[in-house]
Amino acid sequence: MALLRRDALVTRQLLRLLLLHTAWEVGSGQLRYSVPEESKHGTFVGRLAQDLGLEVAELVSRMFRTVSSGRRDYFEVNLQSGVLFVNSRLDREELCGQSPLCAIDLEVIVDKPLRIFHVEVEIQDINDNAPVFPVNEQNLSIAESLTLPGSRFPLEGASDADIGTNSLLTYKLGPSEHFTIKVQTNEEQSKSLVLVLKQSLDREETPVHHLLLTATDGGKLELTGTVRLLITVLDVNDNAPSFNQSSYKVRLLENAAKGTMVIKVNATDLDEGINKDILYTLRGVTQSSVSATFRIDSNTGEISVNGELDFENTKLHEVQVEATDKGNFPLSGHCNVFVEVLDVNDNAPELTITSHSLPVPEDTPPGTVVALISVSDRDSGDNGKVTCSIPPNLPFRLVSTFKNYHSLVLAEAVDRERVSEYKIVVTARDQGAPSLSASSSILVAISDVNDNAPAFPQPVYTVFVKENNPPGAHLLTLSAWDPDLRENAFVSYSVVERSVGEQPLSSYISVHSESGQIYALQPLDYEELQVLQFQVSARDAGLPSLCGNVSVQLFVLDANDNAPAVSPAGSVGGSPGPELVPLSAGAGHVVGKIRAVDADSGYNAWLRYEVQDPGAAGPFRVGVYSGEISTTRALEEADGPSQSLVILVKDHGEPSLSATATVSLSLVESPQAVKWDSRPRGGSEGPLVDMNVSLMIAICLVSGLFVLVIVVYVGLRCHPGPEVMCGPGKATVVCASEVGSWSYSQRQSRNLCVGEGTAKNDLMVFSPNFPHSWENGEAGKGQILTPNASGQVSFINLFYIFLSRLMVRVRHMEPELGSESGAKPKVRAGVMCRAEKQGPGMSQERRNREGSWIQMTGTRSRQKGRAQASR
């Protein structure tokens, strides 16, 4: 019996492998653990979180996870303690076979920020596999006299699935004086087991030898395997077949088809007859694996492929060929055939996406890792070298991190509104010829951030609305667009608050926060507000929110809602009482002028004058647009002592609104009694009357008082005029005549001016839209009258009222004086004016106010009278 162990060459190879492994570990610089195979579930491997420098409390929040390179999760991490433990059964022989180094690679990934750690867990071999022989019994035939001591007979050795010292086998042969066992090494450094004959055999003494061969491994707890040897002693067949060489070397591509001839071996036998005929059989370390891969023609010795060759599984096959003659006591010869399998590029690269940081916010800075991609190729050499690529013109790039690991990195800023997602095809291609490739798609979604403010289609909106709109009337619908998503695109509308006069903008209009519809909260009045400019803000619901503004111009269109208003102080002559017309007046003589105004604008304020009953107008007519009352022919006594005209004032609106004024005319004989003062009057300056001779006595009675009035008047003319108060609120129209002034209430403010250079008193009415200020009247352009003027002006007015009443009393005395002197009495009639407003839109207050009776008197004076009054 012989005890065989591994020689020094094995020791040198192990040392070389250990140095190589140590150098690889130092170069990688990654974490490395080891655990024995067949460890139970829950076996402690290492404190992974602590060794990586990670806080245990942050493992969950940072999404700590491990990715194994295998198909099963052999290891697991306790997120509460950060300990790496065994999760499932580990069988090194199943995982790595006969590979001297067996390790499982783990990728540890954490987020916030994204970091990747490489962890390697080595699976340590334990002696859990006993040596196994391919058969339970091996038969040998040996000739008794022709076989010399020292002859060697090959045996099929045992195999051990373990590695290292656990697979180092020693053989022991049972007690025998004729045989011993040896392990020999050939030129290919391959070891084979042979049975050596120590002394000649004697068939007659022992025809059959029964031996027991035991194989023992090198584990601490040794395991053994046995096989029975049955050796039959044969009679004479003195020449055994022999091969022309003891070993053959063949190279064969791994993609060789079944039936491909590998090699043809040839053996010869010097005997004659059937002792010369040879049969070939295959023998191997593991007969089943050899016969599954190769077959041999028993007659020709031609070896061919019987199964699939795979370089990735087995790179070198050792096949033992036995040549046996056909003698009664067959003899055999042996040779070894070494088949080296050559790699071909028959494995495409494999892609695995092990981590995703998806979706990617559109404000993610360039350089952020989006995904981790691992590639592998089972081929070797250039066939196993893999490069990765992605299509061009994408905002991403691949960065190589570790060997066969790549990071998909954001190369430039992305905009979700432009591209919401990217379908990236990652292609892995090896460097074989021809090259093989594999591709995998990753869909990178871009998540929205609030980076776009709501925008309106146009910067300014213009809307027209008629006045007197009902409250809540819809004016305009605004729509702003936000290209963001969800709450970042939800737009709410609001009015940018400001003041309109003394009222806030929100009292006029409102906007619906969701629909953008703008409504009028109250009726709009053109006479108060013609243009309303404001801004509407559109704000999204993002964090932080963004907003955009748009300007809206609201033009109020005038509606014919104001009837003409006849000026009570200027219907004809400007003074209460009848209008005196001399009988001597010819055709075209201007008697007076109707003054009327309309608060509307445009056609709605364009007035037309006409006699309501043309048949009752007599010798008078009225100017269509001037309002002047003039004679159509010379007057006659037959026309009667008085005339009453109803003047209709209409605007051009649709429908038309109108007002009427009743003018009373008195026809007098003497032209001296008719005077028309064409000089403009201020509110505090009464007209001077040129008295005739018959009134001289009355004038003398009041001359002293008159001189005093003139002195006060001159002082007031040299003093700056009173300031004018204009503004919103209850307005007052002041009417002036030869007998004084009075107030006339209106809904809106009116400034009444009497200008010089006109042939009669004019009543001018202006729009009330003035700023809140005070202005001084200018000399030569008339004085503006206001309610509650100064005390001096009121005093002068009272004086002129007193003087006018005195003149009226004197005139009442004239008929008596005329009768006594034989003169023809004069006819005098009162002139009555009534202003009536018609049409919709008039309040009851205005009807009552403007329908009041107003006494007005006017006289026409000659140029000479004006000159005297000026002096």
Secondary structure, 3 states (H helix, E strand, C coil): CCCCCCCHHHHHHHHHHHHHHHHHHHHHCCEEEEEECCCCCCCEEEEHHHHCCCCHHHCCCCCCEEEECCCCCCEEEECCCCEEEECCCCCHHHHHCCCCCCEEEEEEEECCCCEEEEEEEEEECCCCCCCECCCCEEEEEEECCCCCCCCEEEECCCECCCCHHHHCCEEEECCCCCEEEEEEECCCCCEEEEEEECCCCCCCCCCEEEEEEEEECCCCCCCEEEEEEEEEEECCCCCCCEECCCEEEEEEECCCCCCCEEEECCEECCCCHHHCCEEEEEECCCHHHHHHHEEECCCCCEEEECCCCCCCCCCEEEEEEEEEECCCCCCEEEEEEEEEEECCCCCCCEEEEEEECCCEECCCCCCCEEEEEEEECCCCHHHHCEEEECCCCCCEEEEECCCCEEEEEECCCCCCCCCCEEEEEEEEEECCCCCCEEEEEEEEEEECCCCCCCECCCCEEEEEEECCCCCCEEEEECCCECCCCHHHHCEEEEECCCEECCEEHHHCEEECCCCCEEEECCCCCCCCCCEEEEEEEEEECCCCCCEEEEEEEEEEECCCCCCCEECCCCCCCCCCCCEEEECCCCCCCEEEECCEECCCCHHHHCEEEEECCHHHCCCEEECCCCCEEEECCCCCHHHCCEEEEEEEEEECCCCCCEEEEEEEEEEECCHHHCCECCCCCCCCCCCCCCCCHHHHHHHHHHHHHHHHHHHHHHHHHHCCCCEEECCCCCEEEEEEECCEEEEEEECCCCCCCCCCCCCCCCCCCCCCCCCCCEEECCCCCCCCCCCCCCHHHHHHHHHHHHHHHHHHHHHHHHHHHHHHHCCCCCCCCCCEEEEEECCCCCCHHHHHHHCCEEECCECECCHHHHHHHHC
